[in-house]
Amino acid sequence: MDDTASTRTNARPSSSAADTTPTTTAEIQALFQHLEAALSAKDADAFDSVFTEDIVFTNPAGRIFRSWSELHSYHRAMLGKSPAAQAHYDITAIRLLTTEHAIVNLEQSLHTPDFSITNRGTWVLIRRDGVWWVCSAQNTNVADSIRQIEAGRG
């Protein structure tokens, strides 16, 4: 028998160690609005401006990028050849682990004249000098169309 389970209290803890304030929520929502605008403008520089140098980013097709420069190179290439797109991030949960660390669950929809895709993500944000940065992002494709798009068949 596992003694660890028997020594735990019956109360289940919450993952949030700090309350999400309206200001914090607005700051995080603004970050994702910035991403929406950058995608619409096909501006990889603006889009990638929110990621840390050591970002670990998994795109909806499962490809992993382990640095800002690697991710930025990918986004420059993809946005340069992609059709006009409208993106929307719907934040489903924000949990503050501390006042400087947040986990954001979201759903992103991307619509172009040729296709529409949806993915769900779990993103980890840190706040440095009053600015929120994305240091890790995991995206899961809801539709199978992303692989076709990356292969140039969509």
N, C-alpha and C positions, 0 to 999 in steps of 0.2 A: 504494500500500500504506500502511496506517495504521501509523505509527511507534510510536504509543502501545501498541498490542497487542504489538509486537515487543520493547518495553522492559520489559514486565511480567515479574515472576518467574512461575515455573510453580506456585508455591504459591498456592492460592486462600485469601483471608483469611476469617476468621470475622467476622460482624457484631457479636458481643459483645465489648466491650472490658473488661468486668468480669464476674466470676463471680457467678451468682445464688446467694445464700446462702439457707439455710432460713428465716431471718428475713425476708428480702426477699420470698421466695415466699409466706410466710404473710401478710405485709402486703398484698400484691397480691391474694391469694385473698380476704382479708377485705374488700377494697374491692368485689369482685364479689359476695360474700355479702351485703354491705350493699345492693347494687343489687337482688338477688333479693328481699330482705325488703321493700324499699321498693316494688317493683312489686306484690308480693303485697298490700301494705297500700294500694295505689293512692295513695301518698304522694309527690306530685311534689316537694315541698320536700326530703324525705329523699333521693329519687332524684337530684335535681340538685345535691345538696350536694357531690358529688365532682368537679364540672366547674369548670374555670378560667373566669375572667371572659371570656377571649377564645377560648373553645372553638370549634372548627370540627367540627360533628357532621353526618354524612351518615346519614340513617336508611335502613332496608332498601328503602324505596320510591324512594330517590334524592334526597329533599329535603334541602337543605343549610341548616344553621343556623349563623350566624357570630358568635354571642355567647351568653353565659349567659342573658340576659333573653329573647332570641328562643327559645332552646331550652326554657327554663322555661315560657314562655307556651304553647308547643306541648304539652309534657308535662302541664301542668295541664289543658288542654282534652281531650287524649286519655285521660288516666287517669280523668278525671271521667266520661266516657261509656263507658268500656270495661267489659266484663264481668269478673267475678272471674277472676284469672289467677295461674298459677304459672309462674315463670320459673326457668331454670337456665342458668348460664354455665359452660361447660366450657373451661378454659384449655388450649390446645393447645401454646403456646410462650410463654416469657418470655425476652426478650433484653435485656440491659442494655447500652446504648450507653455509658453512664457509670454511676456509682453513683447518679446523680440522674435518669437518663433511661432509660425502658424502652419497648420495643415488645411489646405483648401480642397474640397471635393467639388467637381464641376462637370458640366456637360457642355461640350462645344458642338455647335452645328456649323457647317460650312456649305454654302450654296453657290453654285456657279451656273451659267447657262447650260452646261453639259451634264452636271451631276450634283448630287447632294450627299453629304456624309455626316455622320454623328459619331462622336467619341466621348468617352467618359474619362476623367482624369483625377489623379490625386497629386497635388502639387505641394511642395514644401517651400515656405517663404521665410526669409530672415529680414529683420529690420536693422539697418546700419545707418547711423547718423540721421535717423528720422525717415529713411527711404526703404521701402519694401523691395526685396530682390527675390527672384526665384532661384533656388539652389538645387532643386530636384523636381522632376516632373515625370509622371508615369501616365501614359495615355492608352486607353483600350478602345479599339475600333468596335463600334456597334454594328456597322454594315461592312461587308467584305469589299467594298469598292476601293478602299485606300490602296490595296496592293496593285490593282489595275491602274490606278492613277499614277503611282510611282513608277510602274513599268511603262508608262506612256500609252496604255491601252484604254484609258478611261475617257 
